[in-house]
Amino acid sequence: MDIPGCLLYTKTGSAPHLTHHTLHNIHGIPAMAQLTLSSLAEHHEVLAEYKKGIGNFIGMPESLLYCSLHDPVSPCPAGYVTNKSVSVWGVGGRVEMTVSKFMAIQQALQPDWFQCLSDGEASFEEATSTKRARKSVDRSLLFLDSCLRLQEESEVLQKSIIIGVIEGGDVMEERLRSARETAKRPVGGFLLDGFHGNPATLETRLHLLSSVTAELPEDKPRLVLICGISRPDEVLECIERGVDLFESFFPYLVTERGCALTFSFDYQPNPEETLLQQNGAQEEIKSVDQIEKIKTTDCNQEVISFEINLKEKRYQEDFNPLVRGCSCYCCKNHTRAYIHHLLVTKELLAGVLLMMHNFEHYFGFFQSIREALKSDRLAQLKELISRQAC
């Protein structure tokens, strides 16, 4: 796996809006795909009877598969974690997971990695009490020990890797205790959970991340499972603090807004562009799309400066590609005006083309991060991204 990197976000084992054929027209697809237990739990009996694992069942036998507990796009309601179970929500409603049921489902899925059961609800509270944070850590460690014991007894799961989950809300002492205790267990990696519902500021969350990752062994990956940290500028902040892997639900959210990612991650200086800037012609090359701050009326989410809203009427006669120079299928074959037309007429093809572009753009961003690290130029990339942030 390439790190720092991201996972391929899927819904019920399939990339949103895409078939396998259209997915493989995208460059830079991550080696590992993310499955969500909440979408698969209701089908575990079928998979158990199938016996060949979820990879073969969904037609992705060559991919590495990671099974997370919840879908980051659809957070589960709070208040359903006990000392004996954790609940997930599928299409049919709530599914209560005891340790034995959870491990039985993992045995049917046969993923390469899977997130252990944990209590991540402490972070949904406005101010996490020390008592509640301590309980979340104690429960999560208890779940982990039980899952590790059942894994030893399962011949099928011997090749699967359990990812230990670090909890504790916004209580530093409990976060550090969770990290230290989880690191003592034979886990294959760590998931820093609970930040997606944390009302604390970004600075507070980043401080927690720095402190937690400092307690973890460097030879194991740290997977961050957070809805709140997905923007390019926030990703770079987390990477500087030791995070290795991220989810890729961000391009999906952008697609659902009818938007296209347009931010630049080309930190290499362009001599021609530099000359134009020196001559006072910066406006000719600076994309207006990267500095706009507009709002969409179709959903209560703000369109950030890293994207453009193609539902807007001004794109009706814009015959440029989504991003000049982009090599994705959408940009090579279609224009902003065409995508605008598909969106306003509610054609399903709009989601397909936007998803192809947004995935490829996001995966390209991570490739740029890895290249910047190799050449010791992460600071230049971070400065470029920061200039485009709201």
MIMAR-993755 format. One record per residue (C-alpha): residue number from 1; residue in one letter; x, y, z. Coordinates in nm, 4 decimals, decimal comma. Layout:
% residues N
+-----+------+----------+----------+----------+
: pos : code :        X :        Y :        Z :
+-----+------+----------+----------+----------+
: NUM :    a :        X :        Y :        Z :
...
+-----+------+----------+----------+----------+
//
This chain:
% residues 390
+-----+------+----------+----------+----------+
: pos : code :        X :        Y :        Z :
+-----+------+----------+----------+----------+
:   1 :    m :   0,0000 :   0,0000 :   0,0000 :
:   2 :    d :   0,1101 :   0,3537 :  -0,0762 :
:   3 :    i :   0,1209 :   0,5757 :   0,2316 :
:   4 :    p :   0,0213 :   0,8393 :   0,3091 :
:   5 :    g :  -0,2848 :   0,7275 :   0,1198 :
:   6 :    c :  -0,6562 :   0,6688 :   0,1272 :
:   7 :    l :  -0,8986 :   0,3800 :   0,0948 :
:   8 :    l :  -1,1499 :   0,3350 :  -0,1864 :
:   9 :    y :  -1,4880 :   0,4304 :  -0,0407 :
:  10 :    t :  -1,7691 :   0,1900 :  -0,1312 :
:  11 :    k :  -2,1340 :   0,1367 :  -0,0501 :
:  12 :    t :  -2,2294 :  -0,2296 :  -0,0037 :
:  13 :    g :  -1,9041 :  -0,3235 :  -0,1726 :
:  14 :    s :  -1,9485 :  -0,1052 :  -0,4798 :
:  15 :    a :  -1,8026 :   0,2381 :  -0,5576 :
:  16 :    p :  -2,0946 :   0,4871 :  -0,5548 :
:  17 :    h :  -2,2457 :   0,5585 :  -0,8990 :
:  18 :    l :  -1,9869 :   0,3368 :  -1,0716 :
:  19 :    t :  -1,9725 :  -0,0098 :  -1,2252 :
:  20 :    h :  -1,6525 :  -0,2129 :  -1,2146 :
:  21 :    h :  -1,5850 :  -0,1065 :  -1,5737 :
:  22 :    t :  -1,6167 :   0,2653 :  -1,5078 :
:  23 :    l :  -1,4240 :   0,2334 :  -1,1803 :
:  24 :    h :  -1,1251 :   0,0858 :  -1,3606 :
:  25 :    n :  -1,1192 :   0,3804 :  -1,5992 :
:  26 :    i :  -0,9988 :   0,5860 :  -1,3015 :
:  27 :    h :  -0,6256 :   0,6299 :  -1,2498 :
:  28 :    g :  -0,4614 :   0,5766 :  -0,9138 :
:  29 :    i :  -0,7275 :   0,3569 :  -0,7499 :
:  30 :    p :  -0,6096 :   0,2694 :  -0,3955 :
:  31 :    a :  -0,5004 :  -0,0866 :  -0,3281 :
:  32 :    m :  -0,7479 :  -0,1234 :  -0,0417 :
:  33 :    a :  -1,1250 :  -0,0771 :  -0,0573 :
:  34 :    q :  -1,3406 :   0,0111 :   0,2417 :
:  35 :    l :  -1,6508 :  -0,1908 :   0,3223 :
:  36 :    t :  -1,8961 :  -0,0890 :   0,5934 :
:  37 :    l :  -2,0391 :  -0,3430 :   0,8346 :
:  38 :    s :  -2,3597 :  -0,1422 :   0,8641 :
:  39 :    s :  -2,4407 :  -0,2122 :   0,4963 :
:  40 :    l :  -2,3392 :  -0,5797 :   0,5001 :
:  41 :    a :  -2,4530 :  -0,7102 :   0,8394 :
:  42 :    e :  -2,8030 :  -0,7931 :   0,7156 :
:  43 :    h :  -2,6577 :  -1,0151 :   0,4415 :
:  44 :    h :  -2,4134 :  -1,2155 :   0,6517 :
:  45 :    e :  -2,6175 :  -1,5371 :   0,6324 :
:  46 :    v :  -2,5956 :  -1,5334 :   0,2527 :
:  47 :    l :  -2,2222 :  -1,4660 :   0,2694 :
:  48 :    a :  -2,1738 :  -1,7400 :   0,5287 :
:  49 :    e :  -2,3418 :  -1,9876 :   0,2946 :
:  50 :    y :  -2,1370 :  -1,8575 :   0,0002 :
:  51 :    k :  -1,8140 :  -1,9323 :   0,1969 :
:  52 :    k :  -1,5760 :  -1,7619 :  -0,0508 :
:  53 :    g :  -1,5686 :  -1,4232 :   0,1185 :
:  54 :    i :  -1,6979 :  -1,0788 :   0,0303 :
:  55 :    g :  -1,4161 :  -1,0100 :  -0,2173 :
:  56 :    n :  -1,5292 :  -1,2822 :  -0,4567 :
:  57 :    f :  -1,8950 :  -1,2071 :  -0,3902 :
:  58 :    i :  -1,8689 :  -0,8435 :  -0,5045 :
:  59 :    g :  -1,6273 :  -0,9187 :  -0,7895 :
:  60 :    m :  -1,3187 :  -0,7621 :  -0,6289 :
:  61 :    p :  -1,1038 :  -1,0663 :  -0,5446 :
:  62 :    e :  -0,7829 :  -0,8806 :  -0,6293 :
:  63 :    s :  -0,8469 :  -0,5913 :  -0,3900 :
:  64 :    l :  -0,7415 :  -0,5652 :  -0,0292 :
:  65 :    l :  -1,0535 :  -0,5125 :   0,1804 :
:  66 :    y :  -1,1007 :  -0,3220 :   0,5041 :
:  67 :    c :  -1,4291 :  -0,3497 :   0,6941 :
:  68 :    s :  -1,5214 :  -0,0480 :   0,9074 :
:  69 :    l :  -1,7959 :  -0,0538 :   1,1667 :
:  70 :    h :  -2,0011 :   0,2405 :   1,0394 :
:  71 :    d :  -2,0455 :   0,4319 :   0,7148 :
:  72 :    p :  -1,8692 :   0,7699 :   0,7609 :
:  73 :    v :  -2,1299 :   0,9374 :   0,5404 :
:  74 :    s :  -2,4199 :   0,8141 :   0,7573 :
:  75 :    p :  -2,3296 :   0,8373 :   1,1280 :
:  76 :    c :  -2,5342 :   0,6098 :   1,3526 :
:  77 :    p :  -2,7602 :   0,7458 :   1,6277 :
:  78 :    a :  -2,6004 :   0,7615 :   1,9707 :
:  79 :    g :  -2,7206 :   0,5841 :   2,2824 :
:  80 :    y :  -2,7082 :   0,2217 :   2,1711 :
:  81 :    v :  -2,3734 :   0,1017 :   2,3071 :
:  82 :    t :  -2,3719 :  -0,1286 :   2,6103 :
:  83 :    n :  -2,1057 :  -0,3340 :   2,7859 :
:  84 :    k :  -2,2064 :  -0,6303 :   2,5714 :
:  85 :    s :  -2,2965 :  -0,4861 :   2,2309 :
:  86 :    v :  -2,2630 :  -0,2108 :   1,9717 :
:  87 :    s :  -2,5393 :  -0,1292 :   1,7238 :
:  88 :    v :  -2,5129 :  -0,0484 :   1,3542 :
:  89 :    w :  -2,7879 :   0,0721 :   1,1215 :
:  90 :    g :  -2,8557 :  -0,0939 :   0,7887 :
:  91 :    v :  -3,1380 :  -0,0567 :   0,5381 :
:  92 :    g :  -3,3650 :  -0,2614 :   0,7612 :
:  93 :    g :  -3,2875 :  -0,0664 :   1,0765 :
:  94 :    r :  -3,0783 :  -0,1362 :   1,3853 :
:  95 :    v :  -2,8607 :  -0,4458 :   1,4075 :
:  96 :    e :  -2,7240 :  -0,5222 :   1,7543 :
:  97 :    m :  -2,3704 :  -0,6593 :   1,7530 :
:  98 :    t :  -2,2448 :  -0,8768 :   2,0334 :
:  99 :    v :  -1,8803 :  -0,9814 :   2,0102 :
: 100 :    s :  -1,9740 :  -1,3342 :   1,8997 :
: 101 :    k :  -2,2126 :  -1,2081 :   1,6305 :
: 102 :    f :  -1,9618 :  -0,9495 :   1,5125 :
: 103 :    m :  -1,6870 :  -1,2092 :   1,4724 :
: 104 :    a :  -1,9247 :  -1,4509 :   1,3002 :
: 105 :    i :  -2,0015 :  -1,1819 :   1,0431 :
: 106 :    q :  -1,6305 :  -1,1098 :   0,9949 :
: 107 :    q :  -1,5779 :  -1,4810 :   0,9383 :
: 108 :    a :  -1,8415 :  -1,4707 :   0,6644 :
: 109 :    l :  -1,6903 :  -1,1552 :   0,5083 :
: 110 :    q :  -1,3254 :  -1,2676 :   0,5344 :
: 111 :    p :  -1,1786 :  -0,9150 :   0,4989 :
: 112 :    d :  -0,8057 :  -0,8475 :   0,5012 :
: 113 :    w :  -0,8469 :  -0,5853 :   0,7754 :
: 114 :    f :  -1,1402 :  -0,5128 :   1,0018 :
: 115 :    q :  -1,2140 :  -0,2510 :   1,2652 :
: 116 :    c :  -1,2770 :  -0,3984 :   1,6072 :
: 117 :    l :  -1,5967 :  -0,3262 :   1,7986 :
: 118 :    s :  -1,5633 :  -0,0084 :   2,0036 :
: 119 :    d :  -1,7556 :   0,2595 :   2,1914 :
: 120 :    g :  -1,7073 :   0,5819 :   1,9976 :
: 121 :    e :  -2,0114 :   0,7628 :   2,1307 :
: 122 :    a :  -1,8270 :   0,9670 :   2,3943 :
: 123 :    s :  -1,7227 :   1,2167 :   2,1275 :
: 124 :    f :  -2,0805 :   1,3016 :   2,0332 :
: 125 :    e :  -2,1317 :   1,4850 :   2,3606 :
: 126 :    e :  -2,0779 :   1,8595 :   2,3818 :
: 127 :    a :  -1,8273 :   1,8167 :   2,6634 :
: 128 :    t :  -1,7085 :   1,4655 :   2,7265 :
: 129 :    s :  -1,6913 :   1,3914 :   3,0987 :
: 130 :    t :  -1,3874 :   1,2032 :   3,2252 :
: 131 :    k :  -1,6162 :   0,9277 :   3,3517 :
: 132 :    r :  -1,7820 :   0,8823 :   3,0108 :
: 133 :    a :  -1,4467 :   0,8893 :   2,8312 :
: 134 :    r :  -1,3072 :   0,6300 :   3,0720 :
: 135 :    k :  -1,6064 :   0,4063 :   3,0090 :
: 136 :    s :  -1,5600 :   0,4294 :   2,6317 :
: 137 :    v :  -1,1956 :   0,3238 :   2,6643 :
: 138 :    d :  -1,2737 :   0,0383 :   2,9054 :
: 139 :    r :  -1,5499 :  -0,0947 :   2,6819 :
: 140 :    s :  -1,3368 :  -0,0727 :   2,3695 :
: 141 :    l :  -1,0474 :  -0,2594 :   2,5310 :
: 142 :    l :  -1,2868 :  -0,5260 :   2,6565 :
: 143 :    f :  -1,4303 :  -0,5678 :   2,3061 :
: 144 :    l :  -1,0797 :  -0,5867 :   2,1606 :
: 145 :    d :  -0,9639 :  -0,8587 :   2,4004 :
: 146 :    s :  -1,2766 :  -1,0642 :   2,3296 :
: 147 :    c :  -1,2370 :  -1,0270 :   1,9508 :
: 148 :    l :  -0,8688 :  -1,1237 :   1,9649 :
: 149 :    r :  -0,9565 :  -1,4348 :   2,1633 :
: 150 :    l :  -1,2245 :  -1,5408 :   1,9134 :
: 151 :    q :  -0,9894 :  -1,4701 :   1,6237 :
: 152 :    e :  -0,7393 :  -1,7191 :   1,7659 :
: 153 :    e :  -1,0133 :  -1,9821 :   1,7651 :
: 154 :    s :  -1,1156 :  -1,9135 :   1,4030 :
: 155 :    e :  -0,9161 :  -2,0800 :   1,1282 :
: 156 :    v :  -1,0845 :  -1,8593 :   0,8658 :
: 157 :    l :  -0,9794 :  -1,5328 :   1,0346 :
: 158 :    q :  -0,6159 :  -1,6252 :   1,0881 :
: 159 :    k :  -0,5200 :  -1,4238 :   0,7796 :
: 160 :    s :  -0,7322 :  -1,1224 :   0,8746 :
: 161 :    i :  -0,5871 :  -0,8294 :   1,0679 :
: 162 :    i :  -0,7723 :  -0,6644 :   1,3541 :
: 163 :    i :  -0,7424 :  -0,2855 :   1,3699 :
: 164 :    g :  -0,7456 :  -0,1621 :   1,7278 :
: 165 :    v :  -0,9638 :   0,1413 :   1,7941 :
: 166 :    i :  -0,8456 :   0,4328 :   2,0069 :
: 167 :    e :  -1,1249 :   0,6091 :   2,1939 :
: 168 :    g :  -1,1535 :   0,8537 :   2,4834 :
: 169 :    g :  -1,3454 :   1,1520 :   2,3479 :
: 170 :    d :  -1,1675 :   1,4830 :   2,4014 :
: 171 :    v :  -1,0151 :   1,3784 :   2,7348 :
: 172 :    m :  -0,6410 :   1,3682 :   2,6763 :
: 173 :    e :  -0,5623 :   1,1350 :   2,9652 :
: 174 :    e :  -0,8083 :   0,8739 :   2,8412 :
: 175 :    r :  -0,6985 :   0,9092 :   2,4786 :
: 176 :    l :  -0,3404 :   0,8388 :   2,5814 :
: 177 :    r :  -0,4445 :   0,5441 :   2,7997 :
: 178 :    s :  -0,6430 :   0,3996 :   2,5099 :
: 179 :    a :  -0,3437 :   0,4358 :   2,2773 :
: 180 :    r :  -0,0981 :   0,2764 :   2,5194 :
: 181 :    e :  -0,3228 :  -0,0145 :   2,6105 :
: 182 :    t :  -0,4252 :  -0,0843 :   2,2507 :
: 183 :    a :  -0,0596 :  -0,0809 :   2,1446 :
: 184 :    k :   0,0077 :  -0,3639 :   2,3935 :
: 185 :    r :  -0,2339 :  -0,5913 :   2,2062 :
: 186 :    p :  -0,1397 :  -0,7892 :   1,8916 :
: 187 :    v :  -0,3249 :  -0,5594 :   1,6509 :
: 188 :    g :  -0,2169 :  -0,4855 :   1,2958 :
: 189 :    g :  -0,2902 :  -0,1137 :   1,3053 :
: 190 :    f :  -0,4759 :   0,1612 :   1,4866 :
: 191 :    l :  -0,7893 :   0,3540 :   1,4123 :
: 192 :    l :  -0,8203 :   0,6987 :   1,5695 :
: 193 :    d :  -1,1949 :   0,7110 :   1,6180 :
: 194 :    g :  -1,4403 :   0,9566 :   1,7653 :
: 195 :    f :  -1,3263 :   1,2767 :   1,5961 :
: 196 :    h :  -1,6184 :   1,2850 :   1,3530 :
: 197 :    g :  -1,8661 :   1,3955 :   1,6215 :
: 198 :    n :  -1,6239 :   1,5996 :   1,8274 :
: 199 :    p :  -1,7427 :   1,9623 :   1,8586 :
: 200 :    a :  -1,3922 :   2,0797 :   1,9538 :
: 201 :    t :  -1,1992 :   2,3121 :   1,7264 :
: 202 :    l :  -0,9627 :   2,1800 :   1,4635 :
: 203 :    e :  -0,6643 :   2,2937 :   1,6710 :
: 204 :    t :  -0,7862 :   2,0883 :   1,9680 :
: 205 :    r :  -0,8395 :   1,7803 :   1,7540 :
: 206 :    l :  -0,4968 :   1,8162 :   1,5941 :
: 207 :    h :  -0,3379 :   1,8461 :   1,9371 :
: 208 :    l :  -0,5125 :   1,5229 :   2,0406 :
: 209 :    l :  -0,3899 :   1,3554 :   1,7218 :
: 210 :    s :  -0,0311 :   1,4610 :   1,7816 :
: 211 :    s :  -0,0340 :   1,3314 :   2,1371 :
: 212 :    v :  -0,1980 :   1,0008 :   2,0468 :
: 213 :    t :   0,0214 :   0,9169 :   1,7476 :
: 214 :    a :   0,3313 :   0,9856 :   1,9588 :
: 215 :    e :   0,2261 :   0,6914 :   2,1764 :
: 216 :    l :   0,1897 :   0,4469 :   1,8861 :
: 217 :    p :   0,4607 :   0,2271 :   1,7325 :
: 218 :    e :   0,5765 :   0,3690 :   1,4006 :
: 219 :    d :   0,5776 :   0,0350 :   1,2180 :
: 220 :    k :   0,1978 :   0,0062 :   1,2197 :
: 221 :    p :  -0,0427 :   0,2254 :   1,0190 :
: 222 :    r :  -0,2744 :   0,4753 :   1,1855 :
: 223 :    l :  -0,6068 :   0,4902 :   1,0097 :
: 224 :    v :  -0,8117 :   0,8023 :   1,0822 :
: 225 :    l :  -1,1873 :   0,7517 :   1,0750 :
: 226 :    i :  -1,3318 :   1,1034 :   1,0916 :
: 227 :    c :  -1,6012 :   1,2834 :   0,8975 :
: 228 :    g :  -1,4702 :   1,6194 :   1,0157 :
: 229 :    i :  -1,1180 :   1,5845 :   0,8760 :
: 230 :    s :  -1,1418 :   1,5159 :   0,5063 :
: 231 :    r :  -1,0678 :   1,8442 :   0,3351 :
: 232 :    p :  -0,7281 :   1,8637 :   0,1624 :
: 233 :    d :  -0,5894 :   2,1240 :   0,4042 :
: 234 :    e :  -0,6960 :   1,9190 :   0,7058 :
: 235 :    v :  -0,5546 :   1,5989 :   0,5561 :
: 236 :    l :  -0,2134 :   1,7634 :   0,5292 :
: 237 :    e :  -0,2318 :   1,8783 :   0,8909 :
: 238 :    c :  -0,3019 :   1,5217 :   1,0008 :
: 239 :    i :  -0,0225 :   1,3758 :   0,7900 :
: 240 :    e :   0,2229 :   1,6111 :   0,9579 :
: 241 :    r :   0,1074 :   1,4631 :   1,2880 :
: 242 :    g :   0,1733 :   1,1025 :   1,1931 :
: 243 :    v :  -0,1468 :   0,9815 :   1,0270 :
: 244 :    d :  -0,0938 :   0,7358 :   0,7418 :
: 245 :    l :  -0,4333 :   0,6429 :   0,5961 :
: 246 :    f :  -0,7625 :   0,8195 :   0,5314 :
: 247 :    e :  -1,1026 :   0,7329 :   0,3945 :
: 248 :    s :  -1,2134 :   0,8688 :   0,0575 :
: 249 :    f :  -1,5770 :   0,9543 :   0,1284 :
: 250 :    f :  -1,4984 :   1,3216 :   0,0586 :
: 251 :    p :  -1,5237 :   1,2881 :  -0,3246 :
: 252 :    y :  -1,8595 :   1,1158 :  -0,2795 :
: 253 :    l :  -1,9968 :   1,4015 :  -0,0686 :
: 254 :    v :  -1,8761 :   1,6501 :  -0,3311 :
: 255 :    t :  -2,0461 :   1,4466 :  -0,6048 :
: 256 :    e :  -2,3732 :   1,4343 :  -0,4121 :
: 257 :    r :  -2,3685 :   1,8155 :  -0,3958 :
: 258 :    g :  -2,3446 :   1,8310 :  -0,7753 :
: 259 :    c :  -1,9935 :   1,9690 :  -0,7458 :
: 260 :    a :  -1,6511 :   1,8971 :  -0,8920 :
: 261 :    l :  -1,3173 :   1,9121 :  -0,7153 :
: 262 :    t :  -1,1051 :   2,1796 :  -0,8811 :
: 263 :    f :  -0,8306 :   2,2593 :  -0,6295 :
: 264 :    s :  -0,4731 :   2,2567 :  -0,7522 :
: 265 :    f :  -0,2126 :   2,0273 :  -0,5949 :
: 266 :    d :   0,0645 :   2,0913 :  -0,8468 :
: 267 :    y :   0,3257 :   2,2443 :  -0,6166 :
: 268 :    q :   0,6005 :   2,2327 :  -0,8819 :
: 269 :    p :   0,6762 :   2,5868 :  -0,9997 :
: 270 :    n :   0,5768 :   2,6627 :  -1,3575 :
: 271 :    p :   0,8324 :   2,9020 :  -1,5183 :
: 272 :    e :   0,5768 :   3,0468 :  -1,7603 :
: 273 :    e :   0,3239 :   3,1033 :  -1,4815 :
: 274 :    t :   0,5885 :   3,2634 :  -1,2608 :
: 275 :    l :   0,6815 :   3,5055 :  -1,5394 :
: 276 :    l :   0,3176 :   3,6067 :  -1,5898 :
: 277 :    q :   0,2811 :   3,6721 :  -1,2183 :
: 278 :    q :   0,5924 :   3,8880 :  -1,2199 :
: 279 :    n :   0,4448 :   4,0906 :  -1,5054 :
: 280 :    g :   0,1304 :   4,1596 :  -1,3066 :
: 281 :    a :  -0,0836 :   3,9169 :  -1,5051 :
: 282 :    q :  -0,1685 :   3,6857 :  -1,2176 :
: 283 :    e :  -0,5414 :   3,7176 :  -1,2748 :
: 284 :    e :  -0,5062 :   3,5534 :  -1,6153 :
: 285 :    i :  -0,3892 :   3,2286 :  -1,4661 :
: 286 :    k :  -0,5537 :   3,2277 :  -1,1276 :
: 287 :    s :  -0,8696 :   3,0209 :  -1,1351 :
: 288 :    v :  -1,1720 :   3,2029 :  -0,9995 :
: 289 :    d :  -1,3174 :   2,8612 :  -0,9186 :
: 290 :    q :  -1,0548 :   2,8055 :  -0,6499 :
: 291 :    i :  -1,1276 :   3,1194 :  -0,4495 :
: 292 :    e :  -1,5052 :   3,1403 :  -0,4700 :
: 293 :    k :  -1,7197 :   3,0772 :  -0,1670 :
: 294 :    i :  -2,0769 :   3,0015 :  -0,2681 :
: 295 :    k :  -2,3660 :   2,8047 :  -0,1289 :
: 296 :    t :  -2,5792 :   2,5343 :  -0,2838 :
: 297 :    t :  -2,9545 :   2,5526 :  -0,2419 :
: 298 :    d :  -3,0119 :   2,1784 :  -0,2870 :
: 299 :    c :  -2,8481 :   2,0739 :   0,0394 :
: 300 :    n :  -2,7575 :   2,2410 :   0,3651 :
: 301 :    q :  -2,3868 :   2,2073 :   0,3054 :
: 302 :    e :  -2,1557 :   2,4868 :   0,2090 :
: 303 :    v :  -1,9692 :   2,4506 :  -0,1166 :
: 304 :    i :  -1,6091 :   2,4938 :  -0,0131 :
: 305 :    s :  -1,3381 :   2,6668 :  -0,2095 :
: 306 :    f :  -1,1895 :   2,3377 :  -0,3272 :
: 307 :    e :  -1,4876 :   2,2715 :  -0,5546 :
: 308 :    i :  -1,7297 :   2,4330 :  -0,7980 :
: 309 :    n :  -2,1074 :   2,3950 :  -0,8010 :
: 310 :    l :  -2,1999 :   2,2843 :  -1,1522 :
: 311 :    k :  -2,5712 :   2,3329 :  -1,0904 :
: 312 :    e :  -2,5183 :   2,7059 :  -1,1178 :
: 313 :    k :  -2,6560 :   2,8697 :  -1,4303 :
: 314 :    r :  -2,3252 :   3,0364 :  -1,5176 :
: 315 :    y :  -2,1890 :   2,6978 :  -1,6274 :
: 316 :    q :  -2,4646 :   2,6605 :  -1,8860 :
: 317 :    e :  -2,2347 :   2,7796 :  -2,1651 :
: 318 :    d :  -1,8975 :   2,6967 :  -2,0137 :
: 319 :    f :  -1,7368 :   2,4561 :  -2,2608 :
: 320 :    n :  -1,4167 :   2,4052 :  -2,0659 :
: 321 :    p :  -1,3346 :   2,0753 :  -1,8969 :
: 322 :    l :  -1,3936 :   2,0544 :  -1,5223 :
: 323 :    v :  -1,0197 :   2,1081 :  -1,4679 :
: 324 :    r :  -0,7801 :   2,2067 :  -1,7448 :
: 325 :    g :  -0,5124 :   1,9444 :  -1,7917 :
: 326 :    c :  -0,7024 :   1,6764 :  -1,5974 :
: 327 :    s :  -0,6622 :   1,3329 :  -1,7556 :
: 328 :    c :  -0,9802 :   1,1769 :  -1,6150 :
: 329 :    y :  -1,2428 :   1,0341 :  -1,8517 :
: 330 :    c :  -1,4896 :   1,3139 :  -1,7754 :
: 331 :    c :  -1,2504 :   1,6011 :  -1,8437 :
: 332 :    k :  -1,1145 :   1,4411 :  -2,1618 :
: 333 :    n :  -1,4591 :   1,3832 :  -2,3104 :
: 334 :    h :  -1,7069 :   1,6316 :  -2,1608 :
: 335 :    t :  -1,7484 :   1,9951 :  -2,0596 :
: 336 :    r :  -1,8811 :   2,1868 :  -1,7638 :
: 337 :    a :  -2,1830 :   2,2839 :  -1,9701 :
: 338 :    y :  -2,2670 :   1,9178 :  -2,0365 :
: 339 :    i :  -2,2372 :   1,8224 :  -1,6698 :
: 340 :    h :  -2,4553 :   2,1237 :  -1,5816 :
: 341 :    h :  -2,7168 :   1,9993 :  -1,8299 :
: 342 :    l :  -2,7095 :   1,6481 :  -1,6807 :
: 343 :    l :  -2,7531 :   1,7862 :  -1,3292 :
: 344 :    v :  -3,0449 :   2,0185 :  -1,4032 :
: 345 :    t :  -3,2236 :   1,7443 :  -1,5994 :
: 346 :    k :  -3,1470 :   1,4965 :  -1,3170 :
: 347 :    e :  -2,9729 :   1,2458 :  -1,5430 :
: 348 :    l :  -2,7980 :   0,9606 :  -1,3589 :
: 349 :    l :  -2,4958 :   1,0040 :  -1,5847 :
: 350 :    a :  -2,4114 :   1,3232 :  -1,3934 :
: 351 :    g :  -2,3243 :   1,1231 :  -1,0821 :
: 352 :    v :  -2,1191 :   0,8761 :  -1,2835 :
: 353 :    l :  -1,9054 :   1,1405 :  -1,4541 :
: 354 :    l :  -1,8625 :   1,3549 :  -1,1424 :
: 355 :    m :  -1,7699 :   1,0504 :  -0,9337 :
: 356 :    m :  -1,5062 :   0,9480 :  -1,1878 :
: 357 :    h :  -1,3534 :   1,2952 :  -1,1855 :
: 358 :    n :  -1,3719 :   1,3527 :  -0,8114 :
: 359 :    f :  -1,2217 :   1,0156 :  -0,7250 :
: 360 :    e :  -0,9360 :   1,0604 :  -0,9699 :
: 361 :    h :  -0,8715 :   1,4162 :  -0,8520 :
: 362 :    y :  -0,8627 :   1,3090 :  -0,4862 :
: 363 :    f :  -0,6406 :   1,0068 :  -0,5548 :
: 364 :    g :  -0,4097 :   1,2347 :  -0,7542 :
: 365 :    f :  -0,3893 :   1,4653 :  -0,4540 :
: 366 :    f :  -0,2558 :   1,1797 :  -0,2401 :
: 367 :    q :  -0,0060 :   1,0886 :  -0,5116 :
: 368 :    s :   0,1118 :   1,4496 :  -0,5014 :
: 369 :    i :   0,1513 :   1,4248 :  -0,1223 :
: 370 :    r :   0,3709 :   1,1168 :  -0,1531 :
: 371 :    e :   0,5859 :   1,2827 :  -0,4196 :
: 372 :    a :   0,6180 :   1,5968 :  -0,2073 :
: 373 :    l :   0,7364 :   1,3905 :   0,0895 :
: 374 :    k :   0,9949 :   1,2107 :  -0,1224 :
: 375 :    s :   1,1343 :   1,5425 :  -0,2481 :
: 376 :    d :   1,1026 :   1,7136 :   0,0919 :
: 377 :    r :   0,8569 :   1,9696 :  -0,0469 :
: 378 :    l :   0,5500 :   1,9053 :   0,1668 :
: 379 :    a :   0,5686 :   2,2643 :   0,2937 :
: 380 :    q :   0,5246 :   2,3985 :  -0,0631 :
: 381 :    l :   0,2244 :   2,1721 :  -0,1190 :
: 382 :    k :   0,0721 :   2,2740 :   0,2130 :
: 383 :    e :   0,1162 :   2,6428 :   0,1289 :
: 384 :    l :  -0,0503 :   2,5915 :  -0,2108 :
: 385 :    i :  -0,3478 :   2,4127 :  -0,0550 :
: 386 :    s :  -0,3754 :   2,6698 :   0,2249 :
: 387 :    r :  -0,4034 :   2,9551 :  -0,0272 :
: 388 :    q :  -0,7066 :   2,7825 :  -0,1796 :
: 389 :    a :  -0,8829 :   2,7123 :   0,1520 :
: 390 :    c :  -1,1764 :   2,9195 :   0,2736 :
+-----+------+----------+----------+----------+
//
